[in-house]
Amino acid sequence: MLFSHLQECSSSPCLNGGSCVDLVDKYACFCLDGYSGKNCDIDIDVCLETPTNVSLCLNGGTCLDGEGSNFTCSCPAGFIGDFCEMDVNECCSDPCLHGAICQDLLNGYVCHCRAGWTGLHCELDINECLPQPCNQGMCIQNQPGYGYTCFCRPGFVGKNCEHNYDDCLLQPCPGGYSCVDGINKVSCQPAEGDMSSVPWEPSITQTPWGSLLTTSPVSPYSEQPTDSSYVQYSGNSYLEFEGMDLGANNNITVRFQTREAQGTILYADQGVVTRGFFFIKLFIQEGMLQYVFSCNREEGIRRINTSIRVNDGNPYIVYVSCATDTKRHTASLQITGLTNQA
C-alpha cells in the first residue's frame, strides 16, 4: 500500500523570515528574533521582553518597539546616542562670555564668571560703584570687567580709601613736640610733662614736585582765562595745583612720553568746597589713553575711550577741552591730530 506525503512547507506558511520544517502531517516554524506564533506572525514588543527594572534605553530614555527585534530610543533633553548613552556637552557652543569658565551639567551648564561680570552667560557688567566702596571718595567704574577706581578725599589712601594717611610723615613737628595725625592735617603737642609749652600749629605748605614757570593768578571763582606752565617731571613725581579753580570751561594742553601701560597723567577734582562740583582725569589704561569727566554729581561720570596706544616712548601732545552751557556739558580730546568727543 502506498502513502503520499504532503509537503506542508510548500505553501511557505512561516512569515517574517521564519524557517519551515516539514513534519508528518504538519510543519513547524522557527521564527527570527522578535517574532512568535505558529506562523511567526506575532511581532513581539522587545521593549516589554526585558527583565524587570532593566531598560534597553539609558538615562531615562523611552524604548520604542520596531519590527522584529528592532527598537529605537527616544532620549530626554541632554542625551544622545542609540541607547541615550552619551551626555550632550552644552559647553561646546561656548555660551559663556567674557572669558568665563563653562561647567557642563546634565541637560544644562553653568557659567563661572570672571570678576566684574554676572548673568546667566556672564553678559552683564557689574557696577562696582553701586555699593559706594570708596569711603566718601569718588568711585569711577573702569572698562567693563576691570573693576573700579577710587579717588580719595584728602588725607585718605588705599584701594577703597580705607586708610587715614599719616600726615606726620610729611609734616613732622619740631623738637620738643609730639605729632598727632588728623585727617589731612597734623597738630603738634608739647612733650609730656612740659607745662611751659603750648601747642604748636605747623604751617602746611605742600610744594609741588616741579617748578612753576609762569602763572597769571585770578580770583577764586573768576571765569577769566589764566595760563600756567610747569617744567617736565618723571618717575613717581607729580604736580599739585593749589587754590586754582579750573571751572567747567577750560582748555588744557599736556605733553608727555612714557612706556608705562598704566598711570595717571592729569587729575583735577574741585570737590564740594568750591562753587560747583567738577572732576577730570586723563590716564593710561592698558597702554591706551582714556579720559573721564563730570561737571556735576547729577550727571555722573562720562568717559572718552580711545584706541590710541601711547606707551611706545614717543612724545605726545594732548589737548583737553571742556565746555558747558545751560543744557549740557561736553568735552573733547585731541591727540596729535586725532579727536574724540563725548
C-alpha positions in Angstrom: 0.0 0.0 0.0 1.4 3.4 -1.0 1.2 6.6 1.0 1.7 10.0 -0.4 3.4 12.6 1.9 2.3 16.1 1.5 4.9 18.9 1.7 3.3 21.2 4.2 6.1 23.7 3.8 5.4 24.2 0.1 2.9 26.9 0.9 5.5 28.9 2.9 3.4 29.2 6.0 6.2 30.8 8.1 6.1 34.6 7.9 8.6 37.3 8.7 11.6 35.3 7.6 10.8 32.2 9.7 12.2 28.8 8.6 9.7 26.0 7.9 10.4 22.4 8.9 8.2 19.7 7.3 6.9 17.1 9.7 4.4 14.2 9.3 1.1 15.8 8.6 2.3 19.1 10.0 5.1 21.7 9.9 7.0 23.8 12.4 8.2 27.4 12.1 11.4 28.6 13.6 11.0 32.3 14.0 13.5 35.1 13.8 14.2 37.1 17.0 11.3 39.4 17.6 8.6 37.2 16.3 6.4 34.4 17.7 3.3 32.4 16.9 2.7 29.2 14.9 3.5 31.0 11.7 5.8 33.7 13.2 3.0 36.2 12.6 3.2 37.8 16.1 5.6 40.8 16.4 7.0 40.6 19.9 7.3 44.0 21.8 11.0 43.7 22.6 10.7 46.7 24.9 8.5 44.6 27.2 10.5 41.5 27.0 13.4 42.8 29.0 13.9 41.7 32.6 12.2 43.7 35.4 13.9 47.0 36.2 16.1 46.7 33.1 15.7 49.2 30.3 17.1 48.9 26.8 17.4 52.7 26.9 19.7 54.5 29.3 19.4 57.8 31.3 15.6 57.8 31.3 15.2 57.2 27.5 11.9 55.8 26.2 12.0 52.5 24.3 10.0 52.4 21.0 9.3 49.0 19.6 10.1 48.4 15.9 9.8 45.4 13.5 11.0 42.2 14.9 13.8 42.6 17.3 14.4 46.2 16.3 13.8 49.2 18.6 14.7 52.8 19.0 15.3 55.1 22.0 13.7 58.5 22.4 16.2 60.3 24.5 15.5 63.0 27.1 17.0 66.5 26.7 20.7 66.5 27.2 21.4 62.9 25.9 22.0 61.4 22.5 23.1 58.0 21.1 21.4 54.8 20.0 20.8 54.0 23.7 20.8 57.6 25.1 24.2 56.7 26.5 26.0 60.0 25.7 25.6 63.2 27.7 25.4 66.3 25.4 28.2 68.8 26.3 26.3 72.1 26.3 29.6 73.9 26.7 30.6 73.1 23.1 28.6 76.0 21.9 30.7 78.4 24.0 27.7 80.0 25.7 29.7 81.8 28.4 31.1 85.3 27.6 34.0 87.5 28.6 36.4 84.7 29.5 34.0 82.8 31.8 34.5 79.1 32.5 31.7 76.8 31.4 30.8 73.8 33.5 28.8 71.1 31.8 25.8 69.7 33.7 23.1 67.1 33.0 20.9 68.8 30.4 22.5 72.2 31.1 25.6 74.2 32.1 26.6 76.9 34.4 28.9 79.8 33.7 31.6 80.8 36.3 32.1 84.5 35.6 35.3 86.5 35.9 35.3 89.3 38.4 33.2 92.2 37.2 30.6 90.1 35.3 27.3 88.5 36.1 24.3 87.0 34.4 23.4 83.5 33.0 26.0 83.9 30.3 28.2 86.5 32.2 26.8 89.1 29.8 26.2 91.8 32.4 28.8 94.2 33.6 28.6 94.7 37.4 28.6 98.3 38.5 31.1 98.0 41.4 30.4 101.6 42.3 26.8 101.0 43.4 27.7 99.9 47.0 29.8 103.1 47.3 33.0 101.4 48.3 35.3 104.5 48.4 34.7 105.8 51.9 33.0 109.1 50.7 35.6 109.4 47.9 34.8 109.3 44.2 34.3 106.0 42.6 34.8 105.6 38.8 33.9 102.3 37.1 36.7 101.2 34.8 36.3 99.5 31.4 33.7 96.6 31.6 35.2 93.8 33.6 38.0 95.8 35.1 36.5 96.8 38.4 36.6 100.4 39.7 39.0 103.1 40.9 38.6 105.2 44.0 39.7 108.8 44.2 40.1 109.5 47.8 39.3 112.6 49.9 42.4 114.4 51.0 44.1 112.5 53.8 42.9 109.0 52.8 44.6 106.3 50.8 44.1 102.7 49.9 42.1 100.8 47.3 38.9 101.8 49.0 40.2 105.0 50.7 40.1 103.0 53.9 43.3 104.2 55.4 43.9 107.7 57.0 47.3 108.7 55.7 49.8 109.6 58.4 50.4 113.2 57.7 53.1 113.3 60.3 55.4 111.6 57.8 55.2 114.7 55.6 54.9 117.4 58.3 57.0 116.3 61.3 56.8 118.5 64.4 59.9 120.4 65.7 61.9 119.1 68.6 60.0 119.0 71.9 56.7 118.4 70.3 54.8 115.2 69.5 52.9 114.9 66.3 49.2 113.9 66.3 47.9 112.8 63.0 44.5 114.2 61.8 42.6 113.9 58.6 44.8 115.7 56.1 46.4 117.7 58.9 48.6 117.4 61.9 48.8 119.0 65.3 51.9 119.3 67.4 51.5 118.8 71.2 54.1 119.7 73.9 56.1 116.8 75.1 54.6 115.0 78.1 55.5 116.8 81.3 56.4 120.1 79.6 53.9 122.5 81.1 55.7 125.6 79.8 54.9 125.0 76.1 51.7 125.5 74.2 50.5 123.5 71.2 52.4 124.4 68.0 50.4 124.6 64.8 52.6 123.9 61.7 52.1 125.9 58.6 51.4 123.3 56.0 52.5 124.3 52.5 52.8 121.5 50.0 55.4 122.1 47.4 54.7 120.6 44.0 57.4 118.3 42.6 58.2 120.6 39.7 58.8 124.3 39.2 56.2 126.8 38.2 57.4 128.8 35.3 54.6 131.3 34.6 51.3 132.0 36.1 48.6 134.6 35.9 46.6 134.5 39.1 42.9 135.3 39.1 40.2 135.4 41.8 39.0 132.0 43.0 35.7 132.0 41.1 36.7 134.1 38.1 36.0 132.7 34.6 38.8 134.9 33.1 41.5 132.9 31.3 44.7 132.0 33.1 47.8 130.4 31.7 50.1 128.1 33.8 53.1 126.1 32.7 55.2 123.6 34.6 58.6 122.0 33.8 58.9 118.4 33.0 58.9 115.7 35.7 59.4 111.9 35.8 59.2 108.8 37.9 56.6 108.9 40.7 56.7 112.7 40.9 53.6 114.8 40.4 52.4 118.4 40.1 49.9 119.8 42.6 47.8 122.9 41.7 46.8 124.7 44.9 43.9 127.2 45.1 43.2 127.1 41.4 39.6 126.9 40.3 39.6 125.5 36.8 35.9 126.0 36.3 33.8 123.9 33.8 35.1 125.8 30.8 38.8 125.1 30.2 41.4 124.1 27.7 44.4 122.1 28.9 47.5 121.0 26.9 49.6 118.1 28.2 52.8 116.9 26.7 54.2 113.5 27.8 56.1 110.4 26.7 56.1 107.1 28.6 56.5 103.4 28.2 54.2 102.6 31.2 50.9 100.8 30.4 49.1 102.2 33.4 49.2 105.6 35.0 47.5 108.9 35.7 48.6 111.9 33.5 46.2 114.6 34.8 43.7 114.7 37.6 41.6 117.5 39.0 38.8 117.4 41.5 37.2 120.6 42.6 35.1 118.7 45.1 32.3 120.3 47.1 34.4 123.0 48.7 34.2 125.2 45.6 31.2 126.8 44.0 30.4 123.7 41.9 31.4 120.1 41.6 34.0 119.5 38.8 36.1 116.5 38.0 38.5 115.4 35.2 41.0 112.6 34.8 43.3 111.8 31.9 45.0 108.5 32.3 46.6 105.5 30.5 44.9 102.1 30.8 46.5 99.1 29.2 48.6 101.4 27.1 45.7 103.4 25.7 44.6 106.9 26.5 41.4 107.4 28.5 39.5 110.5 29.7 36.7 110.7 32.3 35.0 113.9 33.5 32.0 115.2 35.3 30.6 118.7 35.6 28.1 117.9 38.3 27.1 114.9 40.5 23.7 114.6 39.0 25.1 113.8 35.5 27.6 111.3 36.9 30.8 110.3 35.3 31.2 110.4 31.5 34.0 108.8 29.6 36.0 109.1 26.3 37.6 105.8 25.4 40.3 105.9 22.7 42.1 103.0 21.0 45.3 105.1 20.7 48.3 103.4 22.2 50.6 105.9 23.8 53.1 103.9 25.8 55.5 103.5 23.0 58.0 106.0 24.3 57.2 108.6 21.7 56.2 112.2 22.6 52.5 113.0 22.5 50.6 116.3 22.8 47.1 116.0 24.2 44.6 118.9 24.1 41.7 118.6 26.5 38.7 120.9 26.1 35.7 121.1 28.4 32.6 123.3 27.8 29.3 123.8 29.5 26.1 125.6 28.8 22.6 125.7 30.3 21.6 122.3 28.8 24.7 120.0 28.6 28.4 119.6 29.3 30.8 118.4 26.6 34.4 117.5 26.4 36.8 116.8 23.5 40.1 115.1 23.5 42.6 115.6 20.7 45.8 113.6 20.3 48.3 114.6 17.7 45.5 115.4 15.2 43.0 112.7 16.2 39.9 113.9 18.0 37.4 112.1 20.2 34.3 113.7 21.7 31.7 113.0 24.4 
